[in-house]
Amino acid sequence: MNPRSSRSLALLALLAGLIVILERATPLCAQTVPVAQSPSAADRPAAVPDPAFVTRANATIVHSRKLIDSFFEQTSNVVCTEHISQTVVGKNNKPLYREESIFDYQLQSNSRNGSLRLTEIRESRKTAFRDPYKTLLITNGFASMLLVLHENYEPSYIFEPLTEETVDGRPVLKVHFKPIPGASSPAAVQLRGRNYSLQLKGNIWIDEESGAVVKLISSLDSNLDDLGLRELQSEIHYSIVEFHSPEEAYWMPDSAVIDVQTPKQHWRNVHRFTDFRRFRVTTQVDMGEKQP
């Protein structure tokens, strides 16, 4: 999925993080954008948290952080089917135009040089009809939004436990995260050849028993008026995938919804992942017999 115009807006997370590209987009000039609304009550941490809860929650966050590298190692061993729906959204949140695509998908990781590098591999199984006169959104790399929990970015965010909830019968911890001004970020905006740090805030739901991330919702910490970007939101869900021979269970991305708005346009992409297949590289050596 390559952009059709050099005049494109790319929101890409460094180290193969969130990537959003507008196809055939006109240049985004500085525009007056309404000031972002105050954070909702759901985004604000409780005023006086219980000390025992905070201690337990912090231990869960530390446990989850230690699993991030393992998560990316596991995804490198799995191939799945990815269904992508790219939608242009109109007034009253109604879809105006939509394209559907299907890919074989794999997220590979590499940490040989001491830094984690992520690469997405997609092989087309069903190519969508492309209307050359429609501006669409291309979204890649969102599965690696878990980098906000990675130890490399621990100094970049403040994590504040909110509450305990139950999801699918499992106890989960809801944690709010917000960026520290001036700190490094796993996300950036690339516009006209320049990278601009993309500060994200949001909530993470962590399975208390396993430490796995169940859901991650993020949005811009502040609007980017000078880039013409009004809003960027993502919601990613993860679920357990069971494999046999040998018996293993991985937490894998289940779905992702990416929503982007400028003062004049609104896009929503939905990614769904199914049919997970695990593979391993094996070597077989046949010993030949010496001829007399």
C-alpha positions in Angstrom: 0.0 0.0 0.0 2.1 2.9 -1.3 0.9 6.5 -1.2 -0.1 7.9 -4.6 1.1 11.4 -4.0 4.3 12.9 -2.7 2.1 15.4 -0.9 1.1 13.1 1.9 0.9 13.2 5.6 2.5 10.3 7.4 2.1 9.7 11.1 4.7 7.0 11.8 5.9 5.6 15.1 9.6 5.2 15.2 10.9 1.6 15.3 8.0 0.6 13.1 5.3 2.0 15.3 2.0 3.6 14.2 2.1 4.7 10.6 -0.7 6.6 9.0 -0.5 7.8 5.4 -3.0 9.8 3.4 -3.2 8.8 -0.2 -3.6 11.7 -2.7 -3.9 14.2 0.2 -3.5 17.9 -0.4 -0.8 19.7 1.6 -1.8 20.4 5.2 -1.2 24.0 6.0 -1.5 25.8 9.3 -5.1 26.3 10.2 -7.1 27.4 13.1 -8.4 24.4 15.0 -10.7 24.5 18.1 -8.8 24.0 21.3 -8.9 20.4 22.5 -11.5 19.7 25.2 -10.5 18.9 28.7 -9.8 15.2 29.4 -12.9 13.2 30.2 -13.4 11.8 33.7 -12.5 8.4 32.3 -9.1 9.7 31.4 -8.3 11.3 34.7 -6.9 9.2 37.5 -8.7 8.8 40.8 -8.0 11.7 43.2 -7.1 9.5 46.3 -6.1 6.0 45.2 -5.9 3.2 47.8 -2.2 2.6 48.7 -2.6 -1.2 48.6 -4.1 -0.9 45.1 -1.3 1.3 43.9 1.3 -1.1 45.1 -0.4 -4.0 43.4 -1.0 -2.0 40.3 2.7 -0.9 40.0 3.8 -4.5 40.3 1.4 -5.5 37.5 2.9 -2.7 35.3 6.4 -3.8 36.0 5.4 -7.4 35.1 3.8 -6.3 31.9 6.8 -4.2 30.9 9.1 -7.3 31.2 6.8 -9.2 28.7 7.0 -6.7 25.8 10.1 -8.2 24.2 8.6 -11.6 24.5 5.4 -10.5 22.8 7.3 -9.3 19.8 9.4 -12.5 19.7 6.1 -14.5 19.7 4.6 -12.5 16.9 7.6 -13.2 14.8 6.7 -16.9 15.0 3.1 -16.4 13.8 1.5 -15.6 10.4 -2.2 -14.6 10.3 -4.8 -13.2 7.9 -5.4 -9.4 8.1 -8.7 -7.9 6.9 -8.5 -4.1 6.4 -11.4 -1.7 5.9 -10.5 1.8 4.8 -13.4 4.3 5.2 -14.0 7.9 4.4 -16.4 9.2 7.0 -18.9 12.0 6.4 -21.3 14.0 8.6 -23.1 12.3 11.5 -20.3 9.7 11.5 -21.7 8.0 8.4 -19.4 6.2 5.9 -19.2 7.8 2.5 -16.8 5.4 0.8 -15.1 2.2 1.7 -12.5 -0.2 0.3 -11.7 -3.7 1.6 -8.4 -5.7 1.4 -7.0 -9.0 2.7 -3.4 -9.8 3.5 -1.2 -12.5 4.9 0.4 -10.6 7.8 3.5 -11.0 10.0 5.2 -8.7 12.5 8.9 -9.5 12.7 11.3 -8.2 15.4 15.1 -7.9 15.5 17.2 -6.8 18.5 20.6 -8.0 17.4 22.2 -4.6 17.6 20.8 -3.9 21.1 17.8 -1.9 19.9 14.4 -3.4 19.0 13.5 -3.0 15.4 10.1 -4.1 14.0 9.1 -4.9 10.5 5.7 -5.6 9.1 5.3 -8.1 6.2 2.1 -8.1 4.1 1.4 -10.3 1.1 -1.8 -9.4 -0.7 -4.6 -12.0 -0.9 -7.3 -9.6 -2.1 -6.6 -6.2 -3.5 -9.3 -3.6 -3.1 -10.6 -1.6 -6.1 -8.9 1.7 -6.0 -10.7 4.8 -6.9 -8.0 7.2 -8.0 -10.1 10.2 -7.1 -10.6 9.2 -3.5 -8.3 10.2 -0.6 -7.8 7.2 1.7 -5.9 6.5 4.9 -3.1 3.9 5.1 -2.4 2.6 8.6 0.5 0.4 9.5 2.5 -0.5 12.6 -0.2 0.0 15.2 0.5 -3.4 16.8 3.8 -2.0 18.0 2.1 0.7 20.0 3.0 -1.5 23.0 6.3 0.2 22.8 4.9 2.8 25.2 5.3 0.1 27.8 8.8 -0.9 26.7 11.7 -0.3 29.1 13.4 2.0 26.6 10.5 4.5 27.0 9.9 4.1 30.7 11.3 7.6 31.4 9.0 9.1 28.7 5.7 8.4 30.3 3.8 8.7 33.6 1.7 5.7 34.4 -1.2 6.2 36.8 -3.4 3.2 37.9 -7.1 4.0 37.6 -9.2 1.0 38.6 -9.7 -2.7 38.4 -12.2 -4.1 36.0 -13.3 -7.5 34.6 -13.0 -8.3 30.9 -14.3 -11.7 29.6 -14.3 -12.9 33.2 -10.7 -12.0 33.8 -9.5 -9.3 36.3 -7.7 -6.5 34.5 -5.9 -3.3 35.6 -6.8 0.0 33.9 -3.8 2.3 33.7 -3.7 5.9 32.3 -0.5 7.0 30.6 0.6 10.5 29.6 3.8 11.8 28.0 6.5 13.7 29.8 7.1 17.0 27.9 10.4 16.9 26.0 11.0 13.1 26.5 11.6 10.8 23.6 8.5 9.2 22.0 8.0 5.9 20.0 5.8 8.0 17.7 6.4 10.9 15.3 4.8 12.8 12.5 6.7 12.9 9.3 5.7 15.8 7.1 7.6 17.0 4.0 10.7 15.0 5.0 10.8 16.2 8.6 9.9 14.2 11.8 7.9 15.8 14.5 7.5 14.1 17.9 4.0 12.7 18.4 3.0 12.9 22.0 0.3 10.3 22.9 -1.8 9.8 25.9 -4.3 7.0 26.7 -5.3 4.0 28.7 -4.0 0.5 28.9 -5.9 -2.5 30.2 -3.5 -5.2 31.6 -4.5 -8.8 32.5 -3.5 -9.0 36.2 -2.7 -12.8 36.1 -0.6 -12.9 32.9 0.6 -9.3 32.6 -0.5 -9.2 29.0 -2.1 -6.1 27.5 -5.8 -6.7 26.7 -6.6 -3.3 25.2 -4.8 0.0 24.4 -6.5 3.2 23.6 -4.5 6.3 22.6 -5.0 9.8 21.3 -3.0 13.0 20.8 -2.0 14.7 24.0 -2.5 18.1 22.3 -3.8 19.1 18.8 -1.2 19.8 16.1 -2.7 23.0 14.7 0.4 23.9 12.6 0.2 20.5 10.8 -3.5 20.7 10.3 -4.1 17.5 12.3 -7.1 17.8 14.6 -7.5 14.3 16.0 -5.8 10.9 16.0 -7.3 8.0 18.0 -6.5 4.3 18.0 -8.1 1.4 19.9 -6.3 -1.9 19.8 -7.6 -5.2 21.3 -5.6 -8.3 22.1 -6.8 -11.9 22.8 -5.4 -15.3 23.6 -4.6 -17.6 20.6 -4.0 -21.2 21.4 -1.7 -23.5 19.4 -1.2 -27.2 19.6 1.8 -29.6 19.2 3.3 -28.2 21.3 0.6 -26.6 23.4 1.2 -22.9 23.7 -1.0 -19.8 24.1 0.0 -16.3 22.8 -1.6 -13.0 23.3 -2.0 -11.6 19.7 -3.6 -8.5 18.2 -7.3 -9.1 17.6 -8.5 -5.8 16.1 -7.5 -2.2 15.7 -9.5 0.9 14.8 -7.6 4.0 13.7 -9.5 7.3 13.4 -7.9 10.5 12.0 -9.5 13.9 11.4 -8.2 17.1 9.8 -10.4 20.3 9.7 -11.8 19.1 6.3 -11.6 15.3 6.3 -12.3 12.2 8.4 -11.0 8.7 8.0 -11.5 5.4 9.9 -9.5 2.2 9.2 -10.4 -1.1 10.8 -7.9 -4.0 11.0 -9.0 -7.5 12.0 -6.8 -10.5 12.5 -7.8 -14.1 12.1 -6.5 -17.6 11.2 -3.3 -17.5 13.2 -0.7 -20.0 12.1 2.5 -20.7 14.0 5.6 -21.8 12.2 9.1 -22.8 13.2 12.3 -23.2 11.2 13.6 -26.7 11.4 16.7 -28.4 9.9 16.8 -32.0 8.8 20.2 -33.6 8.1 20.3 -36.9 6.1 23.5 -38.8 6.7 24.8 -40.5 3.5 26.4 -43.9 3.4 30.0 -44.1 2.3 30.3 -46.2 -0.8 32.9 -49.0 -0.8 
